[in-house]
Amino acid sequence: MTNSGVRVRIAPSPTGEPHVGTAYIALFNYLFAKKHGGEFILRIEDTDATRSTAEFEQKVLDALKWTGLTWSEGPDVGGPYGPYRQSDRKDMYWPHAQDLLDKGHAFRCFCTPERLEQMREGQRAAGKPPKYDGLCLNLTAEEVTSKMAGGETSVVRMKIPTEGSCDFHDGVYGDVSIPWDSVDMQVLIKGDGMPTYHMANVIDDHLMKITHVARGEEWLASVPKHILLYRYFGWEQPVFMHLSLMRNADKSKLSKRKNPTSISYYSALGYLPEALMNFLGLFFIQIAEGEELLTMDELTAKFDPDNLSKAGAIFDIQKLDWLNGRWLREKLTPDEFIARVLDWSMENDRLTEGLKLAQSRVTKLGELPPLAGFLLANDVGLTPASFGGLKTSPAETLSIVTTVQADLEKILEWNVATIEEELRAIADRMEKKLRVVTPPLFVAVSGSQRSLPLFDSMALLGRSVVRQRLKVAIQVLTTMAGAQN
C-alpha cells in the first residue's frame, strides 16, 4: 500500500468522556507500530456534529496523553497528511462522493426520516433485520434533478451487490465471509453534507496511507461496506484486525451504565497510568505467572500480533487494583511516590480549589479532612444512615438522585455554571424547590450533609466520578425504598 512502512491510527469520536476501551484499542495500535518500527497516528472523528464538542476533544487528548501514549501525527502536533480532525476535512469528501455517483456506485436517497422509520417498523414486525429497501435506487436522472430543484433534502447511499458474499481475511478472526444480502445500503453523505463514519473512515485511511486498521470487534460486520468502497475507488485496502471487546466478569459488555468506564475516572481515583496500560497490555501478550508487572518497553518486546486471542478481554478490577498496588510499592521510589501523590491531588485543581472553598467553613485546619476529604476519596462510604437526616423520604430521595443521574448526562460542557443551570432545570421539571433537590446530592457526592458548595464540588470531582457516586447512592437508596414498602 505504501513505501512509508506500517502506519496505524486511533480515531476516537469526541462525543463523551474518553472510554477505557479507547485506551485499550490505542495501546494495541501503539504496540503494533512500535513492534514494526511504524507510525502511530491520532485522528479525531467528529462527523457527529450534534454531539461532538471541543471540550470532549480536549478530554480525549488529555486522557491519551495521561496514559503515556505518544503519536507522531495528530490534531495537536500536525503532520504531512492533515488536517487530523474530520470536520476540518469536510471539503475532501464530497468529490469522492460525486465520483461514486458518476460511476453508478452510489445514488441519492430522498426518503424522509418518517418514511424510513415506518419501513423499519414494518421489517421488524415481519421478523426481518431493518435495512434500506431501495425505494430511491431506481430514480431516473430527471427525477433526481427535479427533486433537487424542488429543494428536497437528500443523502447519498452506496449500492450493494445483490448476490454472493464479501470474503476477506481478518488479522484476528482469520477468513471471514459475510453475505451481501445482509449488508445495508449505507448512507455515505448525510443531509447536512457531512460524511458518515463509513465514508470518512475509508477516505481518511487511504489519504493518510494507513496500512493496518485495528479496532473493536463490533466493527467486523461493517468491513464489507468498507471493502466495497475501496473497490469502488480502485484503492488497495488495509489489513483489518478486529479485537475482542472488553467485558465484565459475567461476559456482559463493559458500559458506563454498569461500570466506571471513563479514563478520567481511573485517573481521579489514583490509578497510575503505567499500571492501567500494564493491565490492558496483558490482553495482547502471552506470559507465565509471575511475569505480570511490565513496562511499556517490556510489553512491546513481548507483543505478538500473530498470536492474539479471540476470547473476551475481561476487565477484572481486582487484578487492576493488584497491579496498581505493585506499581506503587515496587516501581516508585519514596520521592517519586510523594511526587505522584502531589500531582494526583492537584489534578483538575481539586486540592487548591477545594481548599479555597473550605476556607470560610472551618475554624481550625484539623476540620479540613472531614469537610473536603471527599474530593480525594475513592469511596465516600454511603450507607442508609448517610441519608437518614434528610427531610425527603427514601422513595422521594431515590427519585431525585435517579432523575439527576440521567439528566446530567445531557450536559455537554461540565462546569459550575452548566451544572447549576441543569440542576435548576431538573428541579423545575420535577416541580420541586432547588433546596429540596440539592440535599440528597450533597450526601451522594460527599457522604455528608455538611460539605463544600455542591455545584463547585461536582465540577471539581468531574463528570465520571459524580456519575459513579450517584450510581452508588441509587443502589443504597433502592434498598432503603424497598425496605420501606
N, C-alpha and C positions, 0 to 999 in steps of 0.2 A: 504493500500500500504506500509506503513512504521510505525514503532513504534516511530519515531522521531517527530511526530506531523506534523502540517501544514508547508509545505515548498513551497515557491513561488519564482519566479525569474523574472528579467527583462533581456532581451537578445538582446541588440541593435547591429547593424552592423556598424563598423567604416568606413563608405563609404562616409561621408559628415558631414556637420555641424549638431550637435545633434538637432533634431526636438522637438518642444514643445510637440508634440504628444508622444514622448518618455517619457517626464516628466509626462504626463497625465496617461499613462499606468503604469509607475513606481510607481506613487503615489497610484494608486489603489492597486497594489500588496503590497506596503509597509503598507497601512492601513489594508489590509486583514490579513497580517502577524501579525501586532500589535494587531488587534482585537482578533485573535485566539492564541496569545502567541506563534506564529511560527517564522520561519526564512525567511528573505528576502535576496535573493542571486543575485549577478550580474554576468552575463556570456557574454563574447564578442563573437559574431558570425561572424567570419571573413573568412568564406569559399569562399567568392568572392575575390580571391587573386589579381585580376587586379585592384580593386577599394579600397580595404581596406588598410589603412595606419596607421603607428604608431602615426602620428600627429592627425588623426581623433579619434583614440582610446583614446589618452590623452584628447582630447576635450570632449569626452563622459564622462570620469571620472571627469574632471573638472566641466562640466555642471551639472552633477547629484549631485556632492558634493556641488556646489553652491546652489542648491535647498534645501539643508538641509537634504536630504535623506542619510541614512547610511545603509550599508549592512554587514551581518555577514560573508559572504564568497564572494570572487571575485578575479580577477587577481592581484589586488593591496594588498589584505590582506590575500590571501591564503585560506585554508580550507581543510576539510577532503576528499572532492570529486573532487579535482583539477586534471589537470590544468583547469582554468576557461576561457581559450582562445581556441577556436576551432582549430586554426592552430597548437596549441601545443598538441592537442588530435588526430592528424591525424592517428596515428598508431592504435587507438582504433576502428576505424570504419570499416576497411577492414575485420577483422574476422567476423563481423556481416553480412557484405555483402556476404561473402563466405558462411555463414550459410544459407542465403536466397537462394543463387544459388544451394547449395547442396540439399535443401529441395524442390526445384522447385517453390519457391515463387517469384523468380526473374530470369531474363535472360539477356544475353549480347546482346547489340544492336550495329551493325556496320554501321548504316546509317550515311552518310556524312551530314554536315550542309546544303549542296546544295540540297541533296535529300529531307531532312526534310522541307526545305523552299518551294520547289516545291509541296510537299504533302500538306502543309498548304494553299498555294495559291489555289490549286485545291479545297480544302474543303471550303475555304471562298467563292470561286466563285460559289460553289454549295449551298451556304447558310447554311453550316454546321459549327458548332464550331470546330476550329482546335484542333486535338489531334492525338497522335501516332496511326498509322493504323495497327500495329502489324506485320510488314513485317518480323522482325527477331525473332518473338515469337516462331516459329516452326523450327528453325535451329536445325539440329542434333548435337550431341556431337562431331562427326567427323568434321562437317562443322565449328563449333566454334573453334575447335583445329587447323584446317587448316588455318583459317583466322588469328588467333592469331600468329601462327607460321610464317605467311607471313608478320607480322608487322602491320596489320590493327588496327587502333585505335577503341576502343570500350568503351561504357558506360554500366552501369548496370541499368536496368529498373525493376520496380516492376510489377508483374502480378495483374490484377484487375478482380474480379468476373464479369461474363457476364450477370447475372440475379439478380433480386431483388434490394434491396436498403440498404443503411447504415443508421440505425436508432440509434439515440443517444439523450441524454438529455443534453442541454446546460444550464449553470447556469443563463444565462440572457434570452435566446430565448426559453427556455423550450424544448419540444420534437421537434426534427428535423429529417426529412427523406430526404436523397439525393440518387437518383437512381445511381446504379453502372455504368450504361452505359454513365453517364455524367462525369465520373472520368477518367482522363488521366493515361496512364501507365508511371508514374513519373520516371524520371531519379533519381537514388539514389547515384551513384558514377559517377563523371564526368571523362572525358578522361584523366585529369591530376592526377587522383587518389583522389581528394578531394571530400568529400560528398556534396550533395546539402543540402539546408536548411532543407528539409523534413526529410532526413535520420539522419543528425546530431542532429537535434532538438529532435527527438524521443529518440535516443540513449542517448543523454546527459541528457534529463529529467529523463529517467529511472535510469541511473547510479548516478545521483545527488539526487535521491529519491524525485523528485518534485511531490507534491500531487495535486496541482491545477495550471492549465495553464490559466492565464488571459491575453488576448491580444486583438487587434483590430478586429472589425467585418469582415475586409477584408480577414481574415484567416478562416472564418467559412466554406467556400467551400472546404478547404484543410483538414478538420477534417477526412473525410473518408479515405484519404491516411494514416493519422497518426494512426487512429484506426486500420486499416488493418495491419500496421507494428507492432503495439502492439500485435495483434492476431498472426501474423506470428512468432513473437519472443516468444510468450507464456507469455507475461508480462501483469500485471494489468495496465489499462490505468488511467491517472489522471482525475480529474474533469475539464471539459472545460468551460470557461466563455469568451464570446466574447462581448466586449464593443463597444458601438456606436462610430463611428468616430466623431472627432471634425469637425465642419463645419462652414462656413461663415454664415452671416445673411440670404443670399439668398439660403442657404442649399447646396451650392457647396462645394466640398472638400477643406479643408484647405491645400494649397500647396504653396511652395516657389515661384512659378511663379506668383501668385496673391498677396500674403501677406508675411510679415515678419514671418517666422516660426521657426527660429533658437533660441534656448535658449540664446545663446550668444548675440543676438540682444536685447532681453529684459533686459539682464544684462547690456549691454553697454548703454542703454537709461536711466538707473537709476531706473528700477523697483526693488522693494525689493523681494528677494526670498520668504519671508513669504507671501507677497501679491499674487505672482503668484501661489503658492501652495494653498493658501486660495481660489483663484479664481477657480483653477482646481478641488479642493476638493468639491466645491459646486455641481459639476455634480453627485456626488456619495451619496449625503445625502438629506434628506427632512427637510426643516427648514421653519419657519414662517418669514414674512417680518420683518426686523429689527434685525435679528439674523445672518447677513451675515459675520460679522467680527469674524473669528475663527482662533485660533492657531492650530498647528498640533495635540496637545493633545485633543483639543475640536473637531476637525474633526474626530479623532479616536473614541471618545466617541459616536458621532452621526452616525458613519458609519454603514450601514446595507446592507450587500451584498445580502440579500434575497429580497431587495426591490429596485432594480435598474430599471432605465427607459431605454426603447429601443429607445426612441426619441433621435434624434441627439443632441450632445452637441454643443451648439452654442458658438463660440469663439467671444464674444462681447467685443471688445477692449475698448469701453466706460465704461463698467462695471469694467473691469480690472483697468482702469485709476482711477475710483471712489474708488475702494478698495485700490489701492496703495496710493492714497491721504489720505485715512483714516488711513492706517497703518503709514504713515509718521507723521501725526498730532496727532494721538491718542495712538499709541503704543510705540513711541520713546520719551525718554527724550531729552531735548536740547543737552546734552552732547552726547547721543547716536546718535542723528541726525547728529551732526558735525562729529563724528567718521565715520558714514556711508558715508557721502559726501566725506571725505578724502579717504576712502577705494575705493569708486567708481571711483574717479578721477585718482587713481593710477592703476586701472585695466589695464592690458596689458601694463603697463608703459606709458600710454598715456600722463599723465601730465609731468613727468620728461623728457621723450624723446622728447615730443613736445616743452618743454622749451629749451632744448639743441638745437633743430633745429631752434628755433626762435631767439636765442641769436645774431646771426650775421645779423639779419634782422631788428632790432629795434634800434632806437636812444634814446628811453625812455620807461620805463616799462608800461606806460599807453597805449602803442601801442599793447601790448600783447593780450588783449581780441579780438579785431577785426582780428588779424592775426592768432591766434591759438585757438580761442574760438570754432571753428567748430569741434575740436577734442572731445569736451564735449557736443555739442549741439544735441538736439533731431532732429531738423529740421534746415536746413540752409536757408530756405526761398527762394527757387528758384522761379523766375518769368521770363517772357520773357526778361525783362530788364537785368537779370543776364548774359544772353548770347549775349546781344546786341553789345558788343565791339569786338566780335570775327571776324577774317578775313574770316572764313568759313560761308557759307550760312546756314540758319536753316535746310535745307534738308541734306546738307553735314554733319553738326554737328550731326544731328539725326542719320545718317548712322554710324558715328564714334562711338557714345555712344552705339547704339544698338549692333553693332558688338563687342565692348569691353565687354559689359554686358554679352553677351552669351559666349564669349571665355574665360573670367576669370573663369568661372565655371570649366574649364578643369585643372586649377592649383591644383595639389594635395597638395603641401606644400605652405602655404601662408606666404611669407616673401619678403623683399625688392628685393632680387636677382631674385626670380621667377617672381615677378610682373613686374620688368623691362624687364626680358627676354621675357615674354609673350607679353607685350606691343610693344616691338621692332618687335617681330614676326608678330603681328597684323598689324603694320604699313607696314611691308614688303608685307604682303598678300594683303593689301588694296592699295599697290603701292603709299604710301604717306610717306612723311618725318615724323619722330617722332615728330618734332616740330609743325607739323600740327595736329597730333593726341592728344597731351597732353593738349593744352589749354582748349578744351571742358571738359576734365576730371577734370582739376583744378576747373573749375566752378561747375561741377556736385557734386564733393565731398566736396568742401569747401564753395561754394556760392560766391566765389570771384575770380577775375582774378589775384590777388596778394595773394600768400599763401606760405605755407611751401613746401619743396620738395615733389613732387607728389608721387613718389614710397614709400617714408618713411611714408607719411601721410596715404596712402592706407593700408600699413602694420599695422600702429598703430590703425586705425579705425576698422580693422578686416573685414573679408570677408562678414559677414552678413550685417553690416552697409553699406559697399560700395555697395553691391548688391541693397539694398533698395534705396540708394541715386541715383544710376544710373536709377532705375525704375522711380523715381520721375522726374529726368531730362528728361527721354524719354517721359513722359506724357506732360511736358511743351513744349518740342521741337516738339512733334507731332502736338500740337495746333498751334505752330508758323509756321511749314512747311505747314500745311493745310491752314492757313490764307494767306500764300504767293502765293498759287496756284490759 
